[in-house]
C-alpha cells in the first residue's frame, strides 16, 4: 500500500520572532525554500483531496496568536481536537497569507491567517467546515486592529473582545449541527462566557 501523501513541513523562521520582510526579502526566501521537489510535493498535495496535512499539538511550535486560540478553544472542544496544521512560511505564493489551521474535529476548523511580510501580524480568523457553504462560515477580518491600537501579538487573547464573542458564539451555535442547519452570523451575535484560562504572555525567543 503506497504511503499517504503529506504536505511539506513548514519552515520555522518567524514563529516567535517579530520581523518584517520586504517584498524582495520574501521573494528571495520563497525562491530558496521552494525547491523543485518541495514545489512538486505541494502542488500534488493541493490536487489530492486525500492528502493529510501534518498536525501538531506542540504549543511551542505555534505562532503566539495561534497558540492562544488553541488554548481557549480546547477548553470546549478538547474531546474532538486533532491538532494544528502549521502554515508554511515563506508561502508558495508570496502574495498569499500564511494560514495555520486549527482542526477542532467533526469537520470543523479555525483558520488563522497572517501577513506573509510580517508572519506575526494577524490578518483574519475564519471558522468553517468543508461541509458548509462560504456564506455561512464566519470570517473575522483583523486588518484594522493596528489602527485601533490592538496588537494581537502581545495580547493575552489575539482577538478583540467583540470578535472573541463573535467566534465563540458562532461555534457554540453551530458546532455539531448538521451542515444544512448551520446558521451564519447574525447582527447581534451569540453570547459565550469568557474562558477562565488566560494564556500567559510569552515573549518571543
N, C-alpha and C positions, 0 to 999 in steps of 0.2 A: 504494500500500500504506500503510495508516494506521500512524502511529508506535506503537511499543510503549508501553504504559502503564508509568510508573515510579512508585515510591513517593516520598512527599515528602522533600525534602532535610532532614536533621535540623538543628535549631537548634544553635548552637555553644557556649552557656554551659556551665560546669561540667565541661569535659573534664579540665583540669589544675588547676583552682582549687577548693580544698576549701571547700564552703559547704553548710550545712544549711538547707533551706527548710521553713518551717511549712506546714501543710496549706493555710492561707489563701493564702500566697505561691505555692504550687504551683498552686492553682486559678486564681489571677489570671494566672499565667504561661501556663497552658493556654488560658484564655479569649483572651488576647492573641495567642498563636501560632496556635491552630487557628481560622483564619478559615473561613467557609463554603466557600471554594474549596479550601483545604487539607483540610478535613474530607471533602468530596466525593471528592477525589482519593484520600485514604487509604481510605475505605470502598470505592471502586471497585477499588482495588488488592487489598484484603483479599478481595474476592469473585472476583478474577480469578487463577486458578492460574498463568497465564502471565505475570503482571506481574513484571518484572525489577527487583529492588532495585538501587540504586546501590552499587557496590562501590568500595572504595578500598584501595590498598596503602601509602598515606602514613602512616607510623608516627606522625608528629607530629599527625595528625588524630584519633588514637585516645586513649581513656582509658588511663591508665597500666597498669592491670591487663590490659586487652585487648592492648595493645602487647607486654607481656612474654610473654603467652601466645603471641601470633603469632610472636615471635622464636624461642621454643623449639620451636613446632610446625613451622615451615617448615624447620628443620634436617632433619626427617624427610620432610616432605610438600611440599617446595619444587616438585617437578615438577608437582604437581596443584593447588597452592594458587591460589585465584582472587581472594581479597581479603576485605574485611570490609564487611558492611552495618551501618553505624552506627545504633544505636538512637536514635529521636527523643526529644529532651528539649525541652520537657515532653511526657510521653506523652499520647496521645489520651485515654486513661482515666487520670486522676491516681492511681488506686488500683493500677495495673499497674506492674510493674518496667520499667526501661529496659534493653533487651536488644540487645547487639552480637552479630552472627552472623558467626563466622569460617568462611568457605566453603573447606574443605580440598580438595574435589574428590571425584569418584566418588560423589556423592550425600551425602557426609558433611559435617556441620557441627559446630562447637563454639559453643554459645550462652552468652554471658557476661552475666549479669543483675545490675542494680544497683538499689538502693533509689531510688525516684523523689524522695523528700525529700532524700536525700544521694546524688547521682549518682556519687560516688566510693566508695560503700560497696558492696562486692561481696556479693551475697546467694546466688548459685547459678551453677554451671557445668554445662552438660549437653552430652554428646557423643551425637549421634543422627544418624539418616538418615530421610528421608521414606519409605524402603522398608522400615523395620523397625517393629515394634510398640513401644509405650511401655515394656512390661515388660522389654525387653532393652536399652533405652537406659541410659546412665549419667548419673545426676544426683548432683552433689555440692552439698550444701546448706552454705552458708558462714555461716549466721546465728549460729553460736556462736563464730566467730573472735574477735570483740571480747571476749567473756567469757574467752577463753583468752589474751588479750593479743597476738593475732596481727593486725597491721594490714596488710592486703593492699595498701593504697595506697602504702606506703613500702617494702615488702619487695622484694628483687630478683627474687623469683618470687611471684606472688599466691596460690598455694595452699600449704597446709602440706605438709611432706614426705610424710606419709601420703596426702593427697589427690592430690598430684602423681604418686605411684606409681600410684594408682588410675586416674587419667586416662590416663597413658602406657601402662600395662598394658592397659587396655581397648582403646585404639586399636591397640596392637601386635597384640593378639589378633584383632581384628575387621576392621580396615581392609582393604578389597579382597575381603572374603568375600562370597559370595552372601547375600542377605538372610535366607534360611532357615537359613543356617549361623551367623549371628551369635549369640554367647553373651552372656548378661547377666553382670553382675559376680558372681564367686564370693566366698566369705567371705575367702579368703586373697589375692585379687587376683592380679596377674601382675607380676613384676618387670620394670623397664625401666631401663637405665642412665641416670643423670642426664645431661642435655645438658651439653656442655662450656662452651657460651657462657653467661655470666652477663650479663644485661641491666643496664647501669649505671643506678643510681638517678638519675632526672632530676627535680629539684624542680619542682613546678608553677609555671608562669609566670603 
